[in-house]
């Protein structure tokens, strides 16, 4: 299922890192450089595997570390409704 940014989220970049605000929940989420990279890559919806592939192309990191850290970030962002994961529509 493709991952995408929640369209209600307000985002601003500060010193190279992204700060997110969910107006309906009143929650902020300050992203580190890795989280900011993921957010920026999701300017268009991507499948998890495509996201990980793009991160591996961009950063010198072990695939297992990239997968673990990306999944941790995605879990938190999905729980906070900063990101959405939806089935493709027919």
HTML snippet that shows the backbone in 3Dmol.js (N, CA, C, O; Angstrom):
<script src="https://3Dmol.org/build/3Dmol-min.js"></script>
<div id="view" style="width:600px;height:400px;position:relative"></div>
<script>
const pdb = `
ATOM      1  N   UNK A   1       0.848  -1.177   0.000  1.00  0.00           N
ATOM      2  CA  UNK A   1       0.000   0.000   0.000  1.00  0.00           C
ATOM      3  C   UNK A   1       0.892   1.239   0.000  1.00  0.00           C
ATOM      4  O   UNK A   1       1.867   1.317   0.747  1.00  0.00           O
ATOM      5  N   UNK A   2       0.550   2.184  -0.832  1.00  0.00           N
ATOM      6  CA  UNK A   2       1.393   3.384  -0.896  1.00  0.00           C
ATOM      7  C   UNK A   2       1.283   4.250   0.357  1.00  0.00           C
ATOM      8  O   UNK A   2       0.221   4.391   0.965  1.00  0.00           O
ATOM      9  N   UNK A   3       2.406   4.809   0.703  1.00  0.00           N
ATOM     10  CA  UNK A   3       2.478   5.773   1.802  1.00  0.00           C
ATOM     11  C   UNK A   3       2.373   7.155   1.210  1.00  0.00           C
ATOM     12  O   UNK A   3       2.890   7.424   0.125  1.00  0.00           O
ATOM     13  N   UNK A   4       1.697   8.032   1.933  1.00  0.00           N
ATOM     14  CA  UNK A   4       1.584   9.408   1.467  1.00  0.00           C
ATOM     15  C   UNK A   4       1.494  10.347   2.647  1.00  0.00           C
ATOM     16  O   UNK A   4       1.154   9.945   3.759  1.00  0.00           O
ATOM     17  N   UNK A   5       1.800  11.591   2.391  1.00  0.00           N
ATOM     18  CA  UNK A   5       1.651  12.622   3.412  1.00  0.00           C
ATOM     19  C   UNK A   5       0.162  12.835   3.666  1.00  0.00           C
ATOM     20  O   UNK A   5      -0.651  12.782   2.743  1.00  0.00           O
ATOM     21  N   UNK A   6      -0.181  13.075   4.924  1.00  0.00           N
ATOM     22  CA  UNK A   6      -1.550  13.452   5.249  1.00  0.00           C
ATOM     23  C   UNK A   6      -1.735  14.894   4.766  1.00  0.00           C
ATOM     24  O   UNK A   6      -0.983  15.777   5.178  1.00  0.00           O
ATOM     25  N   UNK A   7      -2.720  15.146   3.901  1.00  0.00           N
ATOM     26  CA  UNK A   7      -2.858  16.489   3.328  1.00  0.00           C
ATOM     27  C   UNK A   7      -3.218  17.586   4.332  1.00  0.00           C
ATOM     28  O   UNK A   7      -3.090  18.765   4.001  1.00  0.00           O
ATOM     29  N   UNK A   8      -3.661  17.248   5.538  1.00  0.00           N
ATOM     30  CA  UNK A   8      -3.985  18.290   6.520  1.00  0.00           C
ATOM     31  C   UNK A   8      -2.749  18.774   7.276  1.00  0.00           C
ATOM     32  O   UNK A   8      -2.818  19.765   8.003  1.00  0.00           O
ATOM     33  N   UNK A   9      -1.635  18.092   7.111  1.00  0.00           N
ATOM     34  CA  UNK A   9      -0.425  18.421   7.858  1.00  0.00           C
ATOM     35  C   UNK A   9       0.218  19.692   7.323  1.00  0.00           C
ATOM     36  O   UNK A   9       0.369  19.878   6.116  1.00  0.00           O
ATOM     37  N   UNK A  10       0.592  20.558   8.257  1.00  0.00           N
ATOM     38  CA  UNK A  10       1.359  21.760   7.932  1.00  0.00           C
ATOM     39  C   UNK A  10       2.832  21.409   8.154  1.00  0.00           C
ATOM     40  O   UNK A  10       3.201  20.877   9.201  1.00  0.00           O
ATOM     41  N   UNK A  11       3.653  21.707   7.171  1.00  0.00           N
ATOM     42  CA  UNK A  11       5.077  21.382   7.275  1.00  0.00           C
ATOM     43  C   UNK A  11       5.906  22.625   6.989  1.00  0.00           C
ATOM     44  O   UNK A  11       5.574  23.436   6.125  1.00  0.00           O
ATOM     45  N   UNK A  12       6.991  22.748   7.740  1.00  0.00           N
ATOM     46  CA  UNK A  12       7.934  23.839   7.521  1.00  0.00           C
ATOM     47  C   UNK A  12       9.343  23.294   7.705  1.00  0.00           C
ATOM     48  O   UNK A  12       9.590  22.458   8.575  1.00  0.00           O
ATOM     49  N   UNK A  13      10.257  23.773   6.883  1.00  0.00           N
ATOM     50  CA  UNK A  13      11.644  23.352   7.013  1.00  0.00           C
ATOM     51  C   UNK A  13      12.412  24.408   7.794  1.00  0.00           C
ATOM     52  O   UNK A  13      12.369  25.595   7.469  1.00  0.00           O
ATOM     53  N   UNK A  14      13.112  23.960   8.821  1.00  0.00           N
ATOM     54  CA  UNK A  14      13.900  24.843   9.676  1.00  0.00           C
ATOM     55  C   UNK A  14      15.299  24.263   9.803  1.00  0.00           C
ATOM     56  O   UNK A  14      15.468  23.163  10.328  1.00  0.00           O
ATOM     57  N   UNK A  15      16.292  24.982   9.334  1.00  0.00           N
ATOM     58  CA  UNK A  15      17.685  24.522   9.397  1.00  0.00           C
ATOM     59  C   UNK A  15      17.866  23.136   8.796  1.00  0.00           C
ATOM     60  O   UNK A  15      18.599  22.315   9.348  1.00  0.00           O
ATOM     61  N   UNK A  16      17.216  22.867   7.685  1.00  0.00           N
ATOM     62  CA  UNK A  16      17.386  21.605   6.982  1.00  0.00           C
ATOM     63  C   UNK A  16      16.571  20.448   7.532  1.00  0.00           C
ATOM     64  O   UNK A  16      16.647  19.335   7.011  1.00  0.00           O
ATOM     65  N   UNK A  17      15.798  20.695   8.573  1.00  0.00           N
ATOM     66  CA  UNK A  17      14.942  19.648   9.125  1.00  0.00           C
ATOM     67  C   UNK A  17      13.492  20.102   9.074  1.00  0.00           C
ATOM     68  O   UNK A  17      13.192  21.295   9.137  1.00  0.00           O
ATOM     69  N   UNK A  18      12.603  19.128   8.959  1.00  0.00           N
ATOM     70  CA  UNK A  18      11.188  19.413   8.784  1.00  0.00           C
ATOM     71  C   UNK A  18      10.463  19.351  10.130  1.00  0.00           C
ATOM     72  O   UNK A  18      10.707  18.461  10.944  1.00  0.00           O
ATOM     73  N   UNK A  19       9.581  20.302  10.338  1.00  0.00           N
ATOM     74  CA  UNK A  19       8.700  20.325  11.505  1.00  0.00           C
ATOM     75  C   UNK A  19       7.274  20.173  10.988  1.00  0.00           C
ATOM     76  O   UNK A  19       6.847  20.902  10.093  1.00  0.00           O
ATOM     77  N   UNK A  20       6.543  19.218  11.561  1.00  0.00           N
ATOM     78  CA  UNK A  20       5.170  18.947  11.139  1.00  0.00           C
ATOM     79  C   UNK A  20       4.196  19.351  12.233  1.00  0.00           C
ATOM     80  O   UNK A  20       4.495  19.248  13.423  1.00  0.00           O
ATOM     81  N   UNK A  21       3.030  19.810  11.813  1.00  0.00           N
ATOM     82  CA  UNK A  21       1.963  20.143  12.749  1.00  0.00           C
ATOM     83  C   UNK A  21       0.670  19.541  12.233  1.00  0.00           C
ATOM     84  O   UNK A  21       0.285  19.749  11.082  1.00  0.00           O
ATOM     85  N   UNK A  22       0.005  18.792  13.103  1.00  0.00           N
ATOM     86  CA  UNK A  22      -1.292  18.188  12.779  1.00  0.00           C
ATOM     87  C   UNK A  22      -2.357  19.065  13.428  1.00  0.00           C
ATOM     88  O   UNK A  22      -2.567  18.974  14.638  1.00  0.00           O
ATOM     89  N   UNK A  23      -3.040  19.919  12.648  1.00  0.00           N
ATOM     90  CA  UNK A  23      -3.972  20.887  13.238  1.00  0.00           C
ATOM     91  C   UNK A  23      -5.177  20.250  13.925  1.00  0.00           C
ATOM     92  O   UNK A  23      -5.693  20.806  14.895  1.00  0.00           O
ATOM     93  N   UNK A  24      -5.627  19.119  13.450  1.00  0.00           N
ATOM     94  CA  UNK A  24      -6.794  18.474  14.055  1.00  0.00           C
ATOM     95  C   UNK A  24      -6.459  17.826  15.397  1.00  0.00           C
ATOM     96  O   UNK A  24      -7.327  17.706  16.262  1.00  0.00           O
ATOM     97  N   UNK A  25      -5.213  17.412  15.571  1.00  0.00           N
ATOM     98  CA  UNK A  25      -4.787  16.766  16.819  1.00  0.00           C
ATOM     99  C   UNK A  25      -3.984  17.700  17.711  1.00  0.00           C
ATOM    100  O   UNK A  25      -3.748  17.398  18.881  1.00  0.00           O
ATOM    101  N   UNK A  26      -3.565  18.833  17.162  1.00  0.00           N
ATOM    102  CA  UNK A  26      -2.755  19.771  17.932  1.00  0.00           C
ATOM    103  C   UNK A  26      -1.390  19.219  18.281  1.00  0.00           C
ATOM    104  O   UNK A  26      -0.839  19.553  19.330  1.00  0.00           O
ATOM    105  N   UNK A  27      -0.834  18.381  17.423  1.00  0.00           N
ATOM    106  CA  UNK A  27       0.458  17.743  17.696  1.00  0.00           C
ATOM    107  C   UNK A  27       1.527  18.235  16.731  1.00  0.00           C
ATOM    108  O   UNK A  27       1.286  18.459  15.545  1.00  0.00           O
ATOM    109  N   UNK A  28       2.723  18.394  17.298  1.00  0.00           N
ATOM    110  CA  UNK A  28       3.906  18.724  16.516  1.00  0.00           C
ATOM    111  C   UNK A  28       4.794  17.497  16.443  1.00  0.00           C
ATOM    112  O   UNK A  28       4.792  16.658  17.344  1.00  0.00           O
ATOM    113  N   UNK A  29       5.547  17.404  15.368  1.00  0.00           N
ATOM    114  CA  UNK A  29       6.552  16.354  15.235  1.00  0.00           C
ATOM    115  C   UNK A  29       7.749  16.982  14.544  1.00  0.00           C
ATOM    116  O   UNK A  29       7.662  17.397  13.388  1.00  0.00           O
ATOM    117  N   UNK A  30       8.869  17.049  15.256  1.00  0.00           N
ATOM    118  CA  UNK A  30      10.105  17.574  14.682  1.00  0.00           C
ATOM    119  C   UNK A  30      10.904  16.401  14.140  1.00  0.00           C
ATOM    120  O   UNK A  30      11.230  15.469  14.876  1.00  0.00           O
ATOM    121  N   UNK A  31      11.217  16.447  12.862  1.00  0.00           N
ATOM    122  CA  UNK A  31      11.913  15.353  12.214  1.00  0.00           C
ATOM    123  C   UNK A  31      13.414  15.599  12.195  1.00  0.00           C
ATOM    124  O   UNK A  31      13.869  16.720  11.968  1.00  0.00           O
ATOM    125  N   UNK A  32      14.172  14.542  12.434  1.00  0.00           N
ATOM    126  CA  UNK A  32      15.617  14.639  12.270  1.00  0.00           C
ATOM    127  C   UNK A  32      15.928  14.562  10.780  1.00  0.00           C
ATOM    128  O   UNK A  32      15.008  14.545   9.962  1.00  0.00           O
ATOM    129  N   UNK A  33      17.191  14.514  10.418  1.00  0.00           N
ATOM    130  CA  UNK A  33      17.544  14.538   8.993  1.00  0.00           C
ATOM    131  C   UNK A  33      17.005  13.319   8.251  1.00  0.00           C
ATOM    132  O   UNK A  33      16.599  13.435   7.095  1.00  0.00           O
ATOM    133  N   UNK A  34      16.993  12.162   8.890  1.00  0.00           N
ATOM    134  CA  UNK A  34      16.466  10.956   8.231  1.00  0.00           C
ATOM    135  C   UNK A  34      14.958  11.057   8.036  1.00  0.00           C
ATOM    136  O   UNK A  34      14.446  10.764   6.955  1.00  0.00           O
ATOM    137  N   UNK A  35      14.256  11.469   9.071  1.00  0.00           N
ATOM    138  CA  UNK A  35      12.809  11.644   8.960  1.00  0.00           C
ATOM    139  C   UNK A  35      12.453  12.710   7.934  1.00  0.00           C
ATOM    140  O   UNK A  35      11.475  12.574   7.199  1.00  0.00           O
ATOM    141  N   UNK A  36      13.253  13.775   7.888  1.00  0.00           N
ATOM    142  CA  UNK A  36      13.029  14.837   6.908  1.00  0.00           C
ATOM    143  C   UNK A  36      13.221  14.301   5.492  1.00  0.00           C
ATOM    144  O   UNK A  36      12.472  14.663   4.584  1.00  0.00           O
ATOM    145  N   UNK A  37      14.220  13.444   5.299  1.00  0.00           N
ATOM    146  CA  UNK A  37      14.448  12.851   3.977  1.00  0.00           C
ATOM    147  C   UNK A  37      13.254  12.001   3.558  1.00  0.00           C
ATOM    148  O   UNK A  37      12.822  12.049   2.406  1.00  0.00           O
ATOM    149  N   UNK A  38      12.725  11.225   4.498  1.00  0.00           N
ATOM    150  CA  UNK A  38      11.554  10.398   4.195  1.00  0.00           C
ATOM    151  C   UNK A  38      10.371  11.285   3.836  1.00  0.00           C
ATOM    152  O   UNK A  38       9.692  11.041   2.838  1.00  0.00           O
ATOM    153  N   UNK A  39      10.120  12.304   4.634  1.00  0.00           N
ATOM    154  CA  UNK A  39       9.009  13.233   4.363  1.00  0.00           C
ATOM    155  C   UNK A  39       9.145  13.837   2.966  1.00  0.00           C
ATOM    156  O   UNK A  39       8.175  13.899   2.211  1.00  0.00           O
ATOM    157  N   UNK A  40      10.356  14.282   2.631  1.00  0.00           N
ATOM    158  CA  UNK A  40      10.580  14.908   1.335  1.00  0.00           C
ATOM    159  C   UNK A  40      10.413  13.913   0.184  1.00  0.00           C
ATOM    160  O   UNK A  40       9.908  14.277  -0.878  1.00  0.00           O
ATOM    161  N   UNK A  41      10.829  12.673   0.386  1.00  0.00           N
ATOM    162  CA  UNK A  41      10.647  11.657  -0.654  1.00  0.00           C
ATOM    163  C   UNK A  41       9.173  11.331  -0.878  1.00  0.00           C
ATOM    164  O   UNK A  41       8.787  10.888  -1.960  1.00  0.00           O
ATOM    165  N   UNK A  42       8.363  11.549   0.136  1.00  0.00           N
ATOM    166  CA  UNK A  42       6.934  11.250   0.023  1.00  0.00           C
ATOM    167  C   UNK A  42       6.138  12.446  -0.520  1.00  0.00           C
ATOM    168  O   UNK A  42       4.945  12.575  -0.246  1.00  0.00           O
ATOM    169  N   UNK A  43       6.796  13.312  -1.284  1.00  0.00           N
ATOM    170  CA  UNK A  43       6.052  14.388  -1.940  1.00  0.00           C
ATOM    171  C   UNK A  43       5.079  13.801  -2.959  1.00  0.00           C
ATOM    172  O   UNK A  43       4.116  14.458  -3.356  1.00  0.00           O
ATOM    173  N   UNK A  44       5.331  12.568  -3.378  1.00  0.00           N
ATOM    174  CA  UNK A  44       4.359  11.772  -4.134  1.00  0.00           C
ATOM    175  C   UNK A  44       4.272  10.418  -3.438  1.00  0.00           C
ATOM    176  O   UNK A  44       5.275   9.954  -2.897  1.00  0.00           O
ATOM    177  N   UNK A  45       3.117   9.773  -3.433  1.00  0.00           N
ATOM    178  CA  UNK A  45       2.969   8.497  -2.736  1.00  0.00           C
ATOM    179  C   UNK A  45       3.961   7.450  -3.249  1.00  0.00           C
ATOM    180  O   UNK A  45       4.229   7.358  -4.447  1.00  0.00           O
ATOM    181  N   UNK A  46       4.495   6.666  -2.315  1.00  0.00           N
ATOM    182  CA  UNK A  46       5.440   5.603  -2.635  1.00  0.00           C
ATOM    183  C   UNK A  46       5.104   4.348  -1.840  1.00  0.00           C
ATOM    184  O   UNK A  46       4.599   4.420  -0.720  1.00  0.00           O
ATOM    185  N   UNK A  47       5.390   3.213  -2.431  1.00  0.00           N
ATOM    186  CA  UNK A  47       5.347   1.947  -1.704  1.00  0.00           C
ATOM    187  C   UNK A  47       6.551   1.906  -0.776  1.00  0.00           C
ATOM    188  O   UNK A  47       7.560   2.562  -1.032  1.00  0.00           O
ATOM    189  N   UNK A  48       6.445   1.138   0.300  1.00  0.00           N
ATOM    190  CA  UNK A  48       7.551   1.036   1.265  1.00  0.00           C
ATOM    191  C   UNK A  48       8.859   0.624   0.599  1.00  0.00           C
ATOM    192  O   UNK A  48       9.906   1.211   0.872  1.00  0.00           O
ATOM    193  N   UNK A  49       8.805  -0.378  -0.267  1.00  0.00           N
ATOM    194  CA  UNK A  49      10.030  -0.862  -0.905  1.00  0.00           C
ATOM    195  C   UNK A  49      10.682   0.207  -1.766  1.00  0.00           C
ATOM    196  O   UNK A  49      11.907   0.328  -1.780  1.00  0.00           O
ATOM    197  N   UNK A  50       9.889   0.976  -2.477  1.00  0.00           N
ATOM    198  CA  UNK A  50      10.435   2.059  -3.299  1.00  0.00           C
ATOM    199  C   UNK A  50      11.066   3.131  -2.416  1.00  0.00           C
ATOM    200  O   UNK A  50      12.120   3.672  -2.751  1.00  0.00           O
ATOM    201  N   UNK A  51      10.437   3.434  -1.309  1.00  0.00           N
ATOM    202  CA  UNK A  51      10.981   4.403  -0.366  1.00  0.00           C
ATOM    203  C   UNK A  51      12.341   3.936   0.151  1.00  0.00           C
ATOM    204  O   UNK A  51      13.300   4.707   0.167  1.00  0.00           O
ATOM    205  N   UNK A  52      12.423   2.685   0.568  1.00  0.00           N
ATOM    206  CA  UNK A  52      13.682   2.144   1.093  1.00  0.00           C
ATOM    207  C   UNK A  52      14.748   2.132   0.005  1.00  0.00           C
ATOM    208  O   UNK A  52      15.905   2.463   0.269  1.00  0.00           O
ATOM    209  N   UNK A  53      14.373   1.756  -1.211  1.00  0.00           N
ATOM    210  CA  UNK A  53      15.323   1.759  -2.327  1.00  0.00           C
ATOM    211  C   UNK A  53      15.894   3.155  -2.544  1.00  0.00           C
ATOM    212  O   UNK A  53      17.101   3.311  -2.731  1.00  0.00           O
ATOM    213  N   UNK A  54      15.051   4.151  -2.520  1.00  0.00           N
ATOM    214  CA  UNK A  54      15.517   5.531  -2.728  1.00  0.00           C
ATOM    215  C   UNK A  54      16.419   5.996  -1.588  1.00  0.00           C
ATOM    216  O   UNK A  54      17.400   6.702  -1.821  1.00  0.00           O
ATOM    217  N   UNK A  55      16.092   5.606  -0.364  1.00  0.00           N
ATOM    218  CA  UNK A  55      16.951   5.963   0.768  1.00  0.00           C
ATOM    219  C   UNK A  55      18.313   5.292   0.646  1.00  0.00           C
ATOM    220  O   UNK A  55      19.337   5.919   0.916  1.00  0.00           O
ATOM    221  N   UNK A  56      18.335   4.021   0.242  1.00  0.00           N
ATOM    222  CA  UNK A  56      19.599   3.300   0.087  1.00  0.00           C
ATOM    223  C   UNK A  56      20.451   3.905  -1.027  1.00  0.00           C
ATOM    224  O   UNK A  56      21.678   3.896  -0.938  1.00  0.00           O
ATOM    225  N   UNK A  57      19.816   4.428  -2.070  1.00  0.00           N
ATOM    226  CA  UNK A  57      20.553   5.095  -3.145  1.00  0.00           C
ATOM    227  C   UNK A  57      21.158   6.410  -2.683  1.00  0.00           C
ATOM    228  O   UNK A  57      22.199   6.835  -3.184  1.00  0.00           O
ATOM    229  N   UNK A  58      20.505   7.045  -1.736  1.00  0.00           N
ATOM    230  CA  UNK A  58      20.897   8.379  -1.287  1.00  0.00           C
ATOM    231  C   UNK A  58      21.931   8.338  -0.157  1.00  0.00           C
ATOM    232  O   UNK A  58      22.788   9.218  -0.073  1.00  0.00           O
ATOM    233  N   UNK A  59      21.856   7.321   0.713  1.00  0.00           N
ATOM    234  CA  UNK A  59      22.698   7.286   1.915  1.00  0.00           C
ATOM    235  C   UNK A  59      23.538   6.022   1.965  1.00  0.00           C
ATOM    236  O   UNK A  59      23.104   4.953   1.533  1.00  0.00           O
ATOM    237  N   UNK A  60      24.741   6.158   2.496  1.00  0.00           N
ATOM    238  CA  UNK A  60      25.625   5.019   2.711  1.00  0.00           C
ATOM    239  C   UNK A  60      25.256   4.389   4.051  1.00  0.00           C
ATOM    240  O   UNK A  60      25.790   4.757   5.097  1.00  0.00           O
ATOM    241  N   UNK A  61      24.338   3.438   3.994  1.00  0.00           N
ATOM    242  CA  UNK A  61      23.830   2.805   5.206  1.00  0.00           C
ATOM    243  C   UNK A  61      23.545   1.340   4.894  1.00  0.00           C
ATOM    244  O   UNK A  61      23.190   0.995   3.767  1.00  0.00           O
ATOM    245  N   UNK A  62      23.702   0.491   5.889  1.00  0.00           N
ATOM    246  CA  UNK A  62      23.370  -0.922   5.715  1.00  0.00           C
ATOM    247  C   UNK A  62      21.875  -1.060   5.467  1.00  0.00           C
ATOM    248  O   UNK A  62      21.074  -0.348   6.072  1.00  0.00           O
ATOM    249  N   UNK A  63      21.503  -1.959   4.592  1.00  0.00           N
ATOM    250  CA  UNK A  63      20.087  -2.139   4.271  1.00  0.00           C
ATOM    251  C   UNK A  63      19.275  -2.501   5.506  1.00  0.00           C
ATOM    252  O   UNK A  63      18.161  -2.005   5.676  1.00  0.00           O
ATOM    253  N   UNK A  64      19.813  -3.358   6.372  1.00  0.00           N
ATOM    254  CA  UNK A  64      19.065  -3.758   7.573  1.00  0.00           C
ATOM    255  C   UNK A  64      18.817  -2.564   8.493  1.00  0.00           C
ATOM    256  O   UNK A  64      17.742  -2.437   9.078  1.00  0.00           O
ATOM    257  N   UNK A  65      19.822  -1.688   8.617  1.00  0.00           N
ATOM    258  CA  UNK A  65      19.655  -0.485   9.442  1.00  0.00           C
ATOM    259  C   UNK A  65      18.628   0.454   8.822  1.00  0.00           C
ATOM    260  O   UNK A  65      17.790   1.022   9.522  1.00  0.00           O
ATOM    261  N   UNK A  66      18.700   0.611   7.506  1.00  0.00           N
ATOM    262  CA  UNK A  66      17.759   1.484   6.803  1.00  0.00           C
ATOM    263  C   UNK A  66      16.330   0.981   6.980  1.00  0.00           C
ATOM    264  O   UNK A  66      15.425   1.764   7.269  1.00  0.00           O
ATOM    265  N   UNK A  67      16.130  -0.306   6.810  1.00  0.00           N
ATOM    266  CA  UNK A  67      14.791  -0.888   6.961  1.00  0.00           C
ATOM    267  C   UNK A  67      14.264  -0.700   8.387  1.00  0.00           C
ATOM    268  O   UNK A  67      13.121  -0.287   8.584  1.00  0.00           O
ATOM    269  N   UNK A  68      15.096  -1.002   9.363  1.00  0.00           N
ATOM    270  CA  UNK A  68      14.685  -0.887  10.763  1.00  0.00           C
ATOM    271  C   UNK A  68      14.323   0.551  11.113  1.00  0.00           C
ATOM    272  O   UNK A  68      13.261   0.810  11.680  1.00  0.00           O
ATOM    273  N   UNK A  69      15.204   1.480  10.776  1.00  0.00           N
ATOM    274  CA  UNK A  69      14.977   2.880  11.123  1.00  0.00           C
ATOM    275  C   UNK A  69      13.791   3.465  10.355  1.00  0.00           C
ATOM    276  O   UNK A  69      13.021   4.254  10.902  1.00  0.00           O
ATOM    277  N   UNK A  70      13.650   3.076   9.096  1.00  0.00           N
ATOM    278  CA  UNK A  70      12.527   3.565   8.295  1.00  0.00           C
ATOM    279  C   UNK A  70      11.217   3.036   8.847  1.00  0.00           C
ATOM    280  O   UNK A  70      10.249   3.787   8.966  1.00  0.00           O
ATOM    281  N   UNK A  71      11.169   1.763   9.183  1.00  0.00           N
ATOM    282  CA  UNK A  71       9.941   1.181   9.739  1.00  0.00           C
ATOM    283  C   UNK A  71       9.581   1.827  11.076  1.00  0.00           C
ATOM    284  O   UNK A  71       8.402   2.048  11.356  1.00  0.00           O
ATOM    285  N   UNK A  72      10.572   2.130  11.896  1.00  0.00           N
ATOM    286  CA  UNK A  72      10.318   2.801  13.173  1.00  0.00           C
ATOM    287  C   UNK A  72       9.687   4.168  12.924  1.00  0.00           C
ATOM    288  O   UNK A  72       8.688   4.526  13.548  1.00  0.00           O
ATOM    289  N   UNK A  73      10.282   4.923  12.008  1.00  0.00           N
ATOM    290  CA  UNK A  73       9.740   6.242  11.683  1.00  0.00           C
ATOM    291  C   UNK A  73       8.328   6.127  11.125  1.00  0.00           C
ATOM    292  O   UNK A  73       7.431   6.854  11.553  1.00  0.00           O
ATOM    293  N   UNK A  74       8.124   5.221  10.173  1.00  0.00           N
ATOM    294  CA  UNK A  74       6.806   5.077   9.546  1.00  0.00           C
ATOM    295  C   UNK A  74       5.748   4.692  10.566  1.00  0.00           C
ATOM    296  O   UNK A  74       4.635   5.218  10.526  1.00  0.00           O
ATOM    297  N   UNK A  75       6.069   3.793  11.468  1.00  0.00           N
ATOM    298  CA  UNK A  75       5.115   3.383  12.502  1.00  0.00           C
ATOM    299  C   UNK A  75       4.677   4.589  13.329  1.00  0.00           C
ATOM    300  O   UNK A  75       3.485   4.783  13.566  1.00  0.00           O
ATOM    301  N   UNK A  76       5.642   5.396  13.765  1.00  0.00           N
ATOM    302  CA  UNK A  76       5.321   6.567  14.581  1.00  0.00           C
ATOM    303  C   UNK A  76       4.532   7.601  13.788  1.00  0.00           C
ATOM    304  O   UNK A  76       3.567   8.168  14.301  1.00  0.00           O
ATOM    305  N   UNK A  77       4.928   7.852  12.551  1.00  0.00           N
ATOM    306  CA  UNK A  77       4.245   8.857  11.725  1.00  0.00           C
ATOM    307  C   UNK A  77       2.825   8.412  11.375  1.00  0.00           C
ATOM    308  O   UNK A  77       1.916   9.240  11.309  1.00  0.00           O
ATOM    309  N   UNK A  78       2.629   7.115  11.151  1.00  0.00           N
ATOM    310  CA  UNK A  78       1.286   6.605  10.860  1.00  0.00           C
ATOM    311  C   UNK A  78       0.405   6.658  12.106  1.00  0.00           C
ATOM    312  O   UNK A  78      -0.774   7.002  12.016  1.00  0.00           O
ATOM    313  N   UNK A  79       0.971   6.318  13.272  1.00  0.00           N
ATOM    314  CA  UNK A  79       0.203   6.389  14.522  1.00  0.00           C
ATOM    315  C   UNK A  79      -0.247   7.811  14.816  1.00  0.00           C
ATOM    316  O   UNK A  79      -1.344   8.025  15.332  1.00  0.00           O
ATOM    317  N   UNK A  80       0.592   8.778  14.491  1.00  0.00           N
ATOM    318  CA  UNK A  80       0.270  10.192  14.736  1.00  0.00           C
ATOM    319  C   UNK A  80      -0.502  10.817  13.578  1.00  0.00           C
ATOM    320  O   UNK A  80      -0.817  12.007  13.603  1.00  0.00           O
ATOM    321  N   UNK A  81      -0.801  10.014  12.574  1.00  0.00           N
ATOM    322  CA  UNK A  81      -1.555  10.447  11.389  1.00  0.00           C
ATOM    323  C   UNK A  81      -0.858  11.561  10.616  1.00  0.00           C
ATOM    324  O   UNK A  81      -1.513  12.379   9.970  1.00  0.00           O
ATOM    325  N   UNK A  82       0.471  11.591  10.684  1.00  0.00           N
ATOM    326  CA  UNK A  82       1.236  12.519   9.857  1.00  0.00           C
ATOM    327  C   UNK A  82       1.347  11.959   8.441  1.00  0.00           C
ATOM    328  O   UNK A  82       1.395  12.701   7.460  1.00  0.00           O
ATOM    329  N   UNK A  83       1.386  10.636   8.363  1.00  0.00           N
ATOM    330  CA  UNK A  83       1.393   9.925   7.089  1.00  0.00           C
ATOM    331  C   UNK A  83       0.161   9.037   7.021  1.00  0.00           C
ATOM    332  O   UNK A  83      -0.419   8.673   8.044  1.00  0.00           O
ATOM    333  N   UNK A  84      -0.221   8.702   5.816  1.00  0.00           N
ATOM    334  CA  UNK A  84      -1.353   7.802   5.575  1.00  0.00           C
ATOM    335  C   UNK A  84      -0.884   6.649   4.704  1.00  0.00           C
ATOM    336  O   UNK A  84       0.009   6.806   3.871  1.00  0.00           O
ATOM    337  N   UNK A  85      -1.488   5.503   4.904  1.00  0.00           N
ATOM    338  CA  UNK A  85      -1.206   4.337   4.067  1.00  0.00           C
ATOM    339  C   UNK A  85      -2.551   3.811   3.595  1.00  0.00           C
ATOM    340  O   UNK A  85      -3.392   3.402   4.395  1.00  0.00           O
ATOM    341  N   UNK A  86      -2.734   3.831   2.298  1.00  0.00           N
ATOM    342  CA  UNK A  86      -4.025   3.440   1.766  1.00  0.00           C
ATOM    343  C   UNK A  86      -3.867   2.452   0.632  1.00  0.00           C
ATOM    344  O   UNK A  86      -2.894   2.497  -0.121  1.00  0.00           O
ATOM    345  N   UNK A  87      -4.827   1.565   0.517  1.00  0.00           N
ATOM    346  CA  UNK A  87      -4.838   0.620  -0.589  1.00  0.00           C
ATOM    347  C   UNK A  87      -5.059   1.376  -1.879  1.00  0.00           C
ATOM    348  O   UNK A  87      -5.786   2.368  -1.927  1.00  0.00           O
ATOM    349  N   UNK A  88      -4.415   0.885  -2.928  1.00  0.00           N
ATOM    350  CA  UNK A  88      -4.600   1.499  -4.243  1.00  0.00           C
ATOM    351  C   UNK A  88      -6.056   1.343  -4.673  1.00  0.00           C
ATOM    352  O   UNK A  88      -6.681   0.306  -4.450  1.00  0.00           O
ATOM    353  N   UNK A  89      -6.566   2.373  -5.280  1.00  0.00           N
ATOM    354  CA  UNK A  89      -7.967   2.334  -5.743  1.00  0.00           C
ATOM    355  C   UNK A  89      -8.028   1.674  -7.110  1.00  0.00           C
ATOM    356  O   UNK A  89      -7.157   1.889  -7.954  1.00  0.00           O
ATOM    357  N   UNK A  90      -9.074   0.858  -7.325  1.00  0.00           N
ATOM    358  CA  UNK A  90      -9.189   0.169  -8.629  1.00  0.00           C
ATOM    359  C   UNK A  90      -9.507   1.128  -9.757  1.00  0.00           C
ATOM    360  O   UNK A  90      -9.635   0.708 -10.907  1.00  0.00           O
TER     361      UNK A  90
END
`;
const viewer = $3Dmol.createViewer("view");
viewer.addModel(pdb, "pdb");
viewer.setStyle({}, {cartoon: {color: "spectrum"}});
viewer.zoomTo();
viewer.render();
</script>
